[in-house]
Amino acid sequence: MVLGWADLSHWFALGMMIPPLAWYIAMDVWAEARVRRPFDAAEGRLCTECGYSLRGLGDDGDCPECGTAFHAWLDQRRWGRVGMVWRPYDQALTDDLEEGATGS
């Protein structure tokens, strides 16, 4: 039995989708490691220009690394536009877990 183009076309189409899908997954993993972890560690307070952690520096000022002016509320809006919204852990859940661990 000889397979024609119609029999192989769906495999060809699937083969053409795998490399872009693999690239998308690789970029997502890279973004998670390169951007999301430092963003969460800085509690959503990264310089929008250089990525320096602004945690603990107040709501307004200049980035110590690059000198770019920052405003906490404006920077959060900018990060939000690219899908970077800081999601702090649920404090009530954390408190419940700590109470359960200490037995108090």
Secondary structure, 3 states (H helix, E strand, C coil): CCCCHHHHHHHHHHHHHHHHHHHHHHHHHHHHHHHHHHHHHCCCCECCCCCCECCCCCCEEECCCCCCEEEHHHHHHHHHHCCCCCCCCCHHHHHHHHHHHHCC
